Amino acid sequence: MDVLDKYKKAWVNQPEDNRQLSSKEIYKLAHSSSSSLVKWIFIIGILEFIFWGVINFLVPDSFYKIYKDLNLETFLQIFTVFHYIILIAFLYLFYQNYTNISLVDNTKKLIKKILKVRKTVNYYVYYNLAIIVLVSFVINAKIFSNPEKHLDIINPDNLAMDLSQIVTISIISQIIAVIVILVLFWLFYKLIYGIFLRKLNKNYKELSKLDESN
């Protein structure tokens, strides 16, 4: 049982005339806890941004050969700039959420801020998952629009099959690969941000009950 739970239990069991003071104490604890959680969401967002930036910097040029072979270098450059602009925008929203939640002065406002934080984080996760699907779609659309030209990509092992079979197997393989990657990233975000969102959701429920009882 955490500190907020202990205060809540004590508040429920105490005389009615003392509840107002204790409800303020519970609010202060929930406010402090929520502010700390949102700060950590912002910090994790920055660390994730730096991590992927370092990974992109360390990836050898040979990794991007497929973009060159498919004449997608311009797409990659435009997409990279767009993607980082969106990520920076989300980091700004995370920071704004933190500063805003630190300044609220009543239960109703704090509840609204917690809901806004949850929505922002969910949009961030959905955006990153959508980007995986988008990039995969663009690459595969380019490949399968002219499979004969890109036979070395869809059939690197020179399998002795006709083109239609190779294309079918390749498409199925790509779909499975994308699904696996989406699941892995979803689990990653569920683990990293889910911990903080669950605690925020707990604070939200406690504050809602507190607001109803006052």
N, C-alpha and C positions, 0 to 999 in steps of 0.2 A: 504493500500500500504506500503510495507516494504522499508527499506533504499536502498536496491539494485534496486528496481523498480523506486524509485525517482531519483537515479543517472542515470539510463538508460533513463528515460524520459527527464531529463535535457540534457543528452549527445546527444540524437537524435535532440533536438530542438536548439542546439547551433551552432555557425558558424563552418565551416569545419576545419579551421586552429586551433581551440581549442580542437578538438575532441581527438587528440592523448593523451593529458594530462589527460582528463577525462576518456578515455578508460583504462588508467593505474589505475585510482582510482576505477573504476568499477571492474577491475580484482582483485585489492587488497581486495575489499569487498567480492567478490565471493570466493576468496581464503580463507579469514578469516572465512566466513560462512561455507564453505565446510569442512575446517579443524575442526571447532567446531562440526559439525554434525557427522563426522567420529569419533571424540573423544567420543561423546555420544553413538554411536553405540558400541564402545569398552567397555564403562562403563556399558551399559545395558547388554552386553554379559557377563561381569563379575558378575553382580548382578543376572542374570538368572542362571549362573553356581552355584553360592553360594546358591540360593534359592532351586534349585533342589537337591543340595547336602544335605542341611538341611532337606528337605522333606524325602529323602531316609534314612537319619540317624534317623528320628523320626518315620518312619513307623514300626509298631510292627512286630515281627518275624512271627506271625500268618498270616500276609498278604502274606508271601512267601511260605506258606504251599502248595499251588498248584504246585509250582516248585518242591518241595520235593516229592509230590504225583506222579508227572509225570516224576521223575528222571531227572529233568532239572537243578539241582543245579550247575553242572559243566558248563553247557551252560550259566547260569546266571552269574557265576563268570567271565568266559572268556569274555562274552558280556559286562559286567560292566566295566572291565579294558579297553577293546577296545573302548567302547563308550566314556569314560572319556579322553582317549588319543586323540580321534578325536575332542572332544570338546575343549581340550587344544590347539590343532593344529589350530582350527578356531579362538580361542581367540588370538593366536599368529599372525594369518593373519590379524585380526582386528587391532591389535596393529601396525603391520607392515604397514598396509594401512594408519593409522593415521600418523605415523612418515614420511612415504613417501610423503603423500599429503602436509605435513607441509613444505617440502623442495623444492617442485617444483617451478620453476621460470618463467614459461611462460604459456600462455593460452592453447596451444596444449597439453602440458604435464599434465596440471590440468584436462583437459577434459578426457584424457586417464585414469588418476587416479580415477576420479569419476566413469567411466565405470567399472573399476576394483573393486571398492568398491561395486557397485550395484551387480556385478556378484558374489562376495564373499558372500554377505548377502543372495542372492537368493539360492546359493548352501547350505548355512547353514540351511535355512528354509526347502529346499527339503530333506536334510539329516535327519533332525529331523522327518519329516513326514514319510520318508521311514522307519525309525527305528520303528515307531509305527506299520506299516504294517508288518515288518519283525518279530517282537516279537509276534504279534497276530497270524501270520501264523505258527510260530514254535509251539506255545502253542496249537493251534487248530488242527494242523496236528498230534500232539502227542495224543491228546484226541480222535480224530475221526479215528485214525488208529486202535484203539481197543475200540470202544464205550462201549462194555459190561463191560470191566474192569473199565471204568471211568463213569459208569452210575450215580454215586452219584454227579458228577460234572455237567453233562449235564441235569440231571433230579433231582435237589435237592428237589423239592416239591413232588416227587413220583407220578407224573401224571399217571393216568390210561390209557396209550396208548402203542401201540407196539413200538419196538425199532426204526423201520424205521421212524415213525412219530416223535418220540422224537428227533432223529438225524436231521431230516429235519428242524424242528422248531428251534432247537439249532443253526444250521448252519445259518439260516436266521437271527436269533437274533444276532449272532456274527457279521455277515456282517453289519447289521444296526448299531450295537454298534461301530464298527470300523469306519464306515463312519461318524457317529456323532462325535466321538473323533477327527478324522482328520479335520472335518469342524471347530470344536471348537479351535483346535490348530492353524489351518490356520488363523482363525480370530484373535487369540491372537497375532501371529507373524505379521499379517497384521496391527494390531493396534499399536504394540510396535515398530516394525522396519519400517513399512510402512510410518509413519509420517516423519522419517528422510530421507527415500528413496525418498519420494515425493519432499521434499525440495532440496535434492541433484539433483534430476532430473530437477527441476526448474533452479538451478544454471547451470547445464549442458547445457540446452537449451539457457540460456542467454549468456553463454560463447561461444557457437557455433555461435550464431548470431554476437557476438562481434568479433570473429575470422574471420568470413566471411566478415565483414565490413572493417577490417583493411587491 
